Amino acid sequence: MKNLILFIFLSTCLVSCKNNEKSTETEMNPKAASEEKTPEDLTTAEAIAYANGYENWNDVSQISFTFNVDRGEQHFQRSWTWMPKEDKVKMVSEKDTVNYARTKMDSTIQKADAGFINDKYWLLAPFNLMWDKGTTFSEKKNVVAPISKDTLNQLTVVYSSDGGYTPGDAYDFYFGNDYKIKEWVYRKGNDSVATMATTWEDYKTHNGLEIATMHKDSTGGFKLYFTDISVKK
């Protein structure tokens, strides 16, 4: 059991983010970033977000999902309900049920909130490109993706070394001409070597949001996926 708990902690917090600060203006008003721009004027980060339905985010009152990790015969899951306008969160796991408001955080909630930030990032990473503070971007065209070996475009985001649960991390997003993410690489502390690489598969539409529901590593032995997704307006 101790080893399983260690596995769960490492696996579910490996691509943990990022930014635990309050929402930015664009999170509360997603159209603000592009309302005066034509599609051709969008930045790559904006184009990725909008390709995943970001223009519908401001209408979302509640989003629920179950975060699942399979590795071999081991399975881990926890479920979340988030009301973004109020920033209230409910977590249900095998051992706990936790309700809290992210505007009133204390040390007893920090572990649960770190899990929420991690799991939400996997679910809504295209939107976090718009939301997160303290990020820098760089781009490359026509690069070879690490898993499929397809030729795709690459957007790299590096997080500030100040603040957040895992400061200084970097992510390489590999996307096609439709700006939908096909793969990504997580590099802890902006290391030059990949910490983890997974696919982005099985996109499904939920009330206007395009969500990749399956992520696999190159062996297929690690799967991170979402079930019970519900988006309410």
C-alpha positions in Angstrom: 0.0 0.0 0.0 2.9 2.4 0.8 4.3 1.8 -2.7 0.9 2.4 -4.3 0.5 5.7 -2.4 4.0 6.7 -3.6 3.1 5.8 -7.2 -0.2 7.8 -7.0 1.6 10.8 -5.6 4.4 10.7 -8.3 2.0 9.9 -11.2 -0.7 12.4 -10.4 1.6 15.2 -9.4 4.1 14.8 -12.2 2.5 17.3 -14.5 1.4 19.5 -11.7 1.2 23.2 -12.2 1.8 25.8 -12.3 -0.1 28.6 -10.9 -2.2 28.7 -7.8 -2.9 32.4 -7.9 -6.4 33.9 -8.5 -8.0 33.9 -11.9 -6.8 36.5 -14.3 -9.1 38.9 -16.1 -9.1 36.8 -19.2 -10.3 33.7 -17.2 -13.4 35.6 -16.0 -13.9 37.2 -19.5 -12.4 34.9 -22.1 -13.5 37.0 -25.0 -11.4 39.9 -23.8 -8.2 38.6 -25.2 -9.4 38.4 -28.8 -12.5 40.5 -29.1 -10.6 43.2 -31.1 -8.6 40.7 -33.2 -9.3 38.7 -36.3 -8.5 35.0 -36.3 -5.3 35.8 -38.2 -4.2 38.1 -35.4 -4.5 35.6 -32.6 -1.3 34.4 -30.9 -0.5 30.7 -31.1 -1.5 30.3 -27.5 -4.9 32.0 -28.1 -5.5 30.0 -31.3 -4.9 26.7 -29.3 -7.3 27.9 -26.6 -10.0 28.9 -29.1 -9.6 25.7 -31.1 -10.7 24.0 -27.9 -13.8 26.1 -27.4 -12.4 28.9 -25.1 -15.1 31.3 -26.4 -17.7 29.2 -24.5 -15.8 29.2 -21.1 -17.4 32.4 -19.8 -20.8 30.6 -19.9 -19.7 27.7 -17.8 -21.1 27.6 -14.3 -19.9 24.1 -13.3 -17.6 21.5 -14.6 -17.3 18.0 -13.2 -14.9 15.2 -14.1 -13.2 12.1 -12.8 -9.4 11.9 -13.2 -8.1 8.4 -13.8 -4.6 6.9 -13.9 -3.8 3.3 -15.0 -0.3 1.8 -14.8 -0.2 -1.9 -15.2 -2.8 -3.3 -12.8 -2.8 -0.2 -10.6 -5.7 2.2 -10.9 -6.2 5.6 -9.2 -9.0 8.0 -9.5 -10.5 11.1 -7.9 -13.5 13.2 -8.9 -13.9 16.9 -9.0 -16.7 19.4 -9.2 -15.6 23.0 -9.9 -17.8 26.1 -10.0 -15.4 28.6 -11.7 -17.4 31.7 -11.2 -17.3 31.2 -7.4 -14.0 29.2 -7.5 -15.5 26.6 -5.2 -14.3 23.0 -5.5 -15.4 19.6 -4.3 -13.1 16.5 -4.4 -14.3 13.0 -3.9 -11.6 10.2 -3.5 -11.6 6.7 -2.1 -10.8 8.1 1.3 -12.0 11.7 1.4 -14.6 14.2 0.4 -13.4 17.7 0.6 -15.3 21.0 -0.1 -13.5 24.3 -0.2 -13.4 27.8 -1.7 -10.1 28.6 -3.4 -10.5 32.2 -2.2 -10.2 31.0 1.4 -7.3 28.6 1.4 -5.4 27.3 4.4 -2.8 24.7 5.1 -5.3 21.9 5.6 -6.6 22.3 2.0 -3.3 22.7 0.3 -2.8 19.0 -0.6 -6.3 18.8 -2.1 -5.8 22.0 -4.0 -2.5 20.8 -5.4 -4.4 17.7 -6.8 -7.1 19.9 -8.2 -4.5 22.2 -10.0 -2.8 19.1 -11.4 -5.9 17.4 -12.6 -7.5 20.5 -14.0 -4.4 21.3 -15.9 -4.5 17.9 -17.7 -8.2 18.6 -18.5 -7.9 22.2 -19.6 -4.3 22.9 -20.5 -5.2 24.7 -23.7 -7.2 27.3 -21.6 -4.3 27.6 -19.0 -2.2 29.0 -21.9 -4.5 32.0 -21.6 -5.1 32.0 -17.8 -1.7 31.5 -16.2 0.5 34.3 -15.2 4.3 34.4 -15.3 4.7 32.4 -18.5 7.0 32.8 -21.5 6.4 31.3 -24.9 8.5 30.2 -27.8 7.6 28.4 -31.1 9.0 26.1 -33.7 7.5 25.0 -37.0 7.7 21.5 -38.5 9.3 19.5 -35.7 9.1 15.8 -35.1 6.7 14.8 -32.3 8.3 12.5 -29.7 5.7 9.7 -29.8 4.0 9.6 -33.2 7.1 11.0 -35.0 4.6 13.1 -37.0 5.7 16.5 -38.2 3.9 19.0 -36.1 4.3 22.5 -34.8 5.6 23.2 -31.3 4.7 25.7 -28.6 6.8 25.8 -25.5 5.6 27.4 -22.3 8.0 28.0 -19.4 6.6 29.0 -16.0 8.1 31.5 -13.7 10.4 30.3 -11.0 8.3 32.2 -8.5 5.0 31.0 -7.1 2.8 28.0 -8.0 3.1 24.5 -6.8 6.0 23.5 -9.2 7.7 26.6 -10.3 10.0 26.8 -13.3 8.5 23.9 -15.2 8.3 23.7 -19.0 5.8 22.2 -21.4 6.2 21.5 -25.1 2.8 21.3 -26.9 2.8 19.6 -30.3 -0.2 20.6 -32.5 -1.4 20.4 -36.0 -2.6 23.1 -38.4 -6.0 22.9 -36.7 -4.3 24.0 -33.5 -5.5 20.9 -31.6 -2.9 19.4 -29.3 -1.7 16.0 -30.4 1.1 15.3 -27.9 2.9 17.1 -25.1 6.2 16.9 -23.1 6.6 17.9 -19.5 10.1 19.0 -18.5 10.5 19.5 -14.7 12.4 22.6 -13.9 12.8 23.4 -17.6 15.3 20.5 -17.9 16.5 19.7 -21.4 15.4 16.1 -21.0 11.7 15.1 -21.0 10.2 14.1 -17.7 7.1 12.7 -19.3 5.6 12.6 -22.8 2.0 11.6 -23.6 -0.5 11.7 -26.4 -3.7 13.8 -26.5 -6.5 11.6 -27.9 -10.2 11.0 -28.0 -11.4 14.6 -28.1 -15.0 14.9 -27.1 -17.3 18.0 -27.1 -19.0 19.0 -23.8 -21.2 22.1 -24.1 -18.8 23.7 -26.6 -15.6 22.7 -24.8 -13.3 20.3 -26.8 -11.6 18.0 -24.2 -8.9 15.4 -24.9 -10.1 12.5 -22.7 -7.2 10.1 -23.2 -3.4 10.5 -22.7 -0.9 7.6 -23.2 2.8 7.3 -23.0 4.9 5.8 -25.8 4.5 2.2 -24.4 0.8 2.4 -23.7 1.5 1.1 -20.2 0.6 4.5 -18.7 -2.8 5.9 -19.3 -4.3 9.0 -17.9 -7.9 9.7 -18.9 -11.2 11.4 -17.9 -14.6 10.0 -17.3 -17.9 11.4 -16.0 -17.3 14.8 -17.7 -20.2 17.2 -17.3 -20.2 20.9 -18.3 -23.1 23.1 -17.1 -23.9 26.6 -18.2 
